[in-house]
Amino acid sequence: MALFTTRPIEERGPQEFNDLLKNKKVEVSSHALDHLSLQQRKVFKEEEIILMMERETPRKAYLQANGRYAAYYRKEDGYRKLIFDIEEQKVIIVTFLDVKELPKINLEK
């Protein structure tokens, strides 16, 4: 039985990452906002996270063992990690979180 984890298995370079997103609509799943309080939901806008993905190049991006992708975008006080699925015509942001620094990832060969 295979265990599909969030463990990164392959790094994606900037050009390869941009090619993954090319001509796809970016959406935020309702699950992505589940961890936000009601007060945070009033302040946070989905457009902010969509524009981040559409306009910025992540510092690091990985394919995970579960088939989803993780991308780390630079922010003033650390990084925003986006977890997303890629479908034929769209990219769905499944969840996100803010982290202080990039994780040290040792990819198995």
C-alpha positions as a Markdown table, in Angstrom:
| # | Residue | x | y | z |
|---|---|---|---|---|
| 1 | Met | 0.0 | 0.0 | 0.0 |
| 2 | Ala | 1.4 | 3.4 | -1.0 |
| 3 | Leu | 1.4 | 6.3 | 1.4 |
| 4 | Phe | 0.9 | 9.6 | -0.3 |
| 5 | Thr | 2.5 | 12.2 | 1.8 |
| 6 | Thr | 3.2 | 15.9 | 1.5 |
| 7 | Arg | 6.9 | 15.1 | 1.4 |
| 8 | Pro | 8.7 | 16.9 | -1.5 |
| 9 | Ile | 10.0 | 14.6 | -4.1 |
| 10 | Glu | 11.2 | 16.9 | -7.0 |
| 11 | Glu | 12.1 | 20.5 | -7.1 |
| 12 | Arg | 10.7 | 22.6 | -9.9 |
| 13 | Gly | 12.8 | 25.5 | -11.5 |
| 14 | Pro | 11.2 | 28.9 | -12.2 |
| 15 | Gln | 10.7 | 28.3 | -15.9 |
| 16 | Glu | 9.2 | 24.8 | -15.3 |
| 17 | Phe | 7.0 | 26.2 | -12.6 |
| 18 | Asn | 5.7 | 29.0 | -14.9 |
| 19 | Asp | 5.0 | 26.5 | -17.6 |
| 20 | Leu | 2.8 | 24.5 | -15.2 |
| 21 | Leu | 0.6 | 27.5 | -14.6 |
| 22 | Lys | 0.5 | 28.9 | -18.2 |
| 23 | Asn | -3.0 | 29.5 | -19.5 |
| 24 | Lys | -4.7 | 28.1 | -16.4 |
| 25 | Lys | -7.2 | 29.9 | -14.2 |
| 26 | Val | -6.2 | 30.2 | -10.6 |
| 27 | Glu | -8.9 | 29.5 | -7.9 |
| 28 | Val | -8.8 | 29.3 | -4.1 |
| 29 | Ser | -10.7 | 26.4 | -2.6 |
| 30 | Ser | -13.0 | 27.0 | 0.3 |
| 31 | His | -10.8 | 24.7 | 2.3 |
| 32 | Ala | -7.9 | 27.1 | 1.9 |
| 33 | Leu | -9.7 | 29.6 | 4.2 |
| 34 | Asp | -10.8 | 27.1 | 6.9 |
| 35 | His | -8.0 | 27.9 | 9.2 |
| 36 | Leu | -8.7 | 31.6 | 9.2 |
| 37 | Ser | -10.7 | 33.2 | 12.0 |
| 38 | Leu | -13.8 | 35.3 | 11.1 |
| 39 | Gln | -11.8 | 38.5 | 11.8 |
| 40 | Gln | -8.9 | 37.3 | 9.5 |
| 41 | Arg | -11.4 | 36.5 | 6.8 |
| 42 | Lys | -12.7 | 40.1 | 6.8 |
| 43 | Val | -9.1 | 41.4 | 6.3 |
| 44 | Phe | -7.7 | 38.7 | 3.9 |
| 45 | Lys | -8.7 | 38.8 | 0.3 |
| 46 | Glu | -8.5 | 35.8 | -2.0 |
| 47 | Glu | -7.3 | 38.1 | -4.8 |
| 48 | Glu | -4.1 | 38.7 | -2.9 |
| 49 | Ile | -3.1 | 35.0 | -3.0 |
| 50 | Ile | -4.2 | 34.6 | -6.6 |
| 51 | Leu | -2.2 | 37.6 | -7.7 |
| 52 | Met | 0.8 | 36.3 | -5.8 |
| 53 | Met | 0.7 | 33.1 | -7.8 |
| 54 | Glu | 0.0 | 34.8 | -11.1 |
| 55 | Arg | 2.6 | 37.6 | -10.9 |
| 56 | Glu | 5.4 | 36.4 | -8.7 |
| 57 | Thr | 8.0 | 33.7 | -9.1 |
| 58 | Pro | 8.4 | 31.5 | -6.0 |
| 59 | Arg | 11.7 | 31.2 | -4.3 |
| 60 | Lys | 11.3 | 27.4 | -4.2 |
| 61 | Ala | 8.7 | 25.0 | -5.7 |
| 62 | Tyr | 8.3 | 21.3 | -5.2 |
| 63 | Leu | 6.2 | 18.4 | -6.4 |
| 64 | Gln | 5.0 | 16.4 | -3.4 |
| 65 | Ala | 4.5 | 12.7 | -3.1 |
| 66 | Asn | 0.7 | 13.2 | -3.0 |
| 67 | Gly | 0.8 | 14.8 | -6.5 |
| 68 | Arg | 0.2 | 18.3 | -5.3 |
| 69 | Tyr | 2.7 | 21.2 | -5.4 |
| 70 | Ala | 4.2 | 23.4 | -2.8 |
| 71 | Ala | 5.5 | 26.8 | -3.6 |
| 72 | Tyr | 7.2 | 29.3 | -1.3 |
| 73 | Tyr | 6.8 | 33.0 | -2.0 |
| 74 | Arg | 8.9 | 35.7 | -0.3 |
| 75 | Lys | 7.1 | 38.1 | 2.0 |
| 76 | Glu | 8.3 | 40.9 | 4.2 |
| 77 | Asp | 8.3 | 38.8 | 7.3 |
| 78 | Gly | 9.2 | 35.4 | 5.9 |
| 79 | Tyr | 7.5 | 33.2 | 3.2 |
| 80 | Arg | 4.0 | 32.2 | 2.2 |
| 81 | Lys | 3.7 | 28.5 | 1.4 |
| 82 | Leu | 0.9 | 27.7 | -1.1 |
| 83 | Ile | -0.2 | 24.1 | -1.6 |
| 84 | Phe | -2.1 | 23.5 | -4.9 |
| 85 | Asp | -3.4 | 21.0 | -7.4 |
| 86 | Ile | -3.1 | 21.4 | -11.1 |
| 87 | Glu | -6.0 | 20.3 | -13.2 |
| 88 | Glu | -6.3 | 20.5 | -17.0 |
| 89 | Gln | -7.7 | 24.0 | -17.2 |
| 90 | Lys | -7.1 | 25.4 | -13.7 |
| 91 | Val | -4.9 | 25.6 | -10.6 |
| 92 | Ile | -6.7 | 25.1 | -7.3 |
| 93 | Ile | -5.0 | 26.6 | -4.2 |
| 94 | Val | -5.8 | 24.0 | -1.5 |
| 95 | Thr | -4.2 | 25.7 | 1.5 |
| 96 | Phe | -1.6 | 28.2 | 2.5 |
| 97 | Leu | 0.4 | 29.2 | 5.5 |
| 98 | Asp | 3.0 | 31.7 | 6.5 |
| 99 | Val | 6.4 | 30.4 | 7.6 |
| 100 | Lys | 9.5 | 32.3 | 8.9 |
| 101 | Glu | 12.1 | 30.6 | 6.7 |
| 102 | Leu | 12.4 | 28.2 | 3.8 |
| 103 | Pro | 12.6 | 24.6 | 5.0 |
| 104 | Lys | 15.9 | 22.6 | 4.5 |
| 105 | Ile | 14.7 | 19.9 | 2.1 |
| 106 | Asn | 16.9 | 16.9 | 1.2 |
| 107 | Leu | 15.4 | 15.3 | -1.8 |
| 108 | Glu | 16.0 | 11.5 | -2.1 |
| 109 | Lys | 17.6 | 10.4 | -5.3 |
